[in-house]
Amino acid sequence: MYSEPQAYFKRDSKNVSLWRKLALNRVAERLERPACCVRDLSSARSIAFLGLYLMFGYGASLLCNLIGFVYPAYASIKAIESSSKDDDTTWLTYWVVYGLFSVAEFFSDTFLYWFPFYYAGKCVFLLWCMAPVSWNGSQVLYLSFIRPWFLRHHETVDSVLSDLSGRALNAASAASREVGRRCLATVSPKMFASISGLDGFLTALVPGGSVNAV
């Protein structure tokens, strides 16, 4: 049991220690706030600069394509090397959507690239497609449009592709036979002429005889 002065002094020492810890925590928080503000301000400036460059800068198309290609390609390589298959499905879905978007953009880019916000919107769309969330653009577009269309028409598409591949093989075989026939038709007279010339040369070397005699 402590005496009254000792107990008071012990409680007072605990309070002083607690207040010191609280004061140090407040000082640390105040010191961290400017650093957080600086990081947030730097991030905001970088995003604003990127957005303005995509709207008005030179080479915005190249920058936008790099954003939509470089990181997904890197993430796809990591997915291939990993043992999990979920990330493989995720990035395969992204590349399906990216491929269809590139085909559609080939026909519409001539008219749309005149708009000042086109590349900024395209960049936002590609970032949405690769976002690490379950409702990203590639998943939404694939499940809503691409997969239903594929399930309805994939047998027809397979039949058409099989027919086209068969015709292509037949055409290639016919072309190779035609090329071989023409090569033989072109080389044979020259070959016979060379043989005749050689026969005459040997006959000239053997007076009064022939090649057969030799």
Number of C-alpha atoms within 10 A of each C-alpha: 5 8 8 9 9 11 12 12 12 13 12 12 12 12 12 12 12 12 12 12 12 12 12 12 12 12 11 11 11 11 11 12 11 11 11 11 11 12 12 12 12 12 12 12 12 12 12 12 13 15 19 15 16 24 18 13 13 10 10 20 18 12 17 19 14 13 15 20 14 11 12 17 13 10 15 20 13 13 19 13 10 12 10 10 10 11 16 19 13 17 22 16 21 22 19 14 19 18 12 12 12 13 10 11 14 10 10 11 12 9 9 13 13 10 9 13 16 17 24 20 15 16 22 15 16 23 17 15 24 22 13 10 10 10 12 17 20 27 19 13 16 17 13 11 10 17 12 12 12 13 9 10 10 13 11 11 12 11 11 12 12 12 11 12 12 12 12 12 11 12 12 12 12 12 12 12 12 12 12 12 11 11 11 12 11 11 10 11 11 11 12 11 11 12 12 12 12 13 14 13 12 16 17 13 11 12 8 8 12 14 14 8 8 8
